[in-house]
């Protein structure tokens, strides 16, 4: 069985980039860090670090183990924190990761309600896009992740709100994404089926597009690719 202390050492080396920095972060002597890594390599039967100039870098096996170790340690830390809060050994704390636009809209209202219902609750916030927020959640770095996910009706088996590995999902909002174009004499009128019929994006292939930031336009790029073209993005909305 892998030793948790040695896994913490490996994660520290991966996070800080060197044995010296890991020793400083963990308040260990540098030879102790080297000893833990050597014992971990013996336990796993794999070389985890290799020299790179005057420093070291993780091997492929080392990176794989470090990623998994970060998740395991995060869950252990989260379990310890939750248990301590449950038995009253520590003050309540909620760590929330959220994408930027929600931090300015949904989160303030939720924070006000939290303060009203649980006075003294310590709320800390982190800005992160969905993929990063979910990683932070699985690693135990946050308690809650507020994320968004695009779902094309009829294009996939799982609607928004389906649980993912290591998480419990609660759907808060389900909003449509609208294609906004100039008025056209042939445009469908409300109530004639337009809301139920996905638009033909290829009809707008020659037009210039307004899109979200580079981190949040993936869905648009993907849908346009499925329609056979790459959108000409002339303006960015933030």
QUIVENFEN-V364750 format. One record per backbone hydrogen bond with DSSP energy under -1.0 kcal/mol. NH is the residue of the N-H (numbers start at 1). CO is the residue of the C=O. If there is no record, write none. Layout:
nh = <NH;NH>
co = <CO;CO>
This chain:
nh = <7;8;9;10;11;12;13;14;15;16;17;22;23;24;25;26;28;33;34;35;36;37;38;39;40;41;42;43;44;45;50;52;55;57;59;63;64;65;66;67;68;69;70;71;72;73;74;75;76;77;78;79;80;81;82;83;84;85;86;87;88;89;94;96;97;98;103;107;110;111;112;113;114;115;116;117;118;121;122;124;126;128;133;134;135;136;137;138;139;140;141;142;143;144;146;155;162;167;187;192;201;203;204;205;207;209;211;216;221;222;223;224;225;226;227;228;229;233;234;235;237>
co = <3;4;5;6;7;8;9;10;11;12;13;18;19;20;21;22;23;29;30;31;32;33;34;35;36;37;38;39;40;41;57;55;52;50;48;59;60;61;62;63;64;65;66;67;68;69;70;71;72;73;74;75;76;77;78;79;80;81;82;83;85;84;122;124;144;126;99;102;106;107;108;109;110;111;112;113;114;118;92;94;96;98;129;130;131;132;133;134;135;137;136;136;95;95;97;152;159;164;184;189;199;200;201;202;204;232;235;213;217;218;219;220;221;222;223;225;224;231;209;209;211>
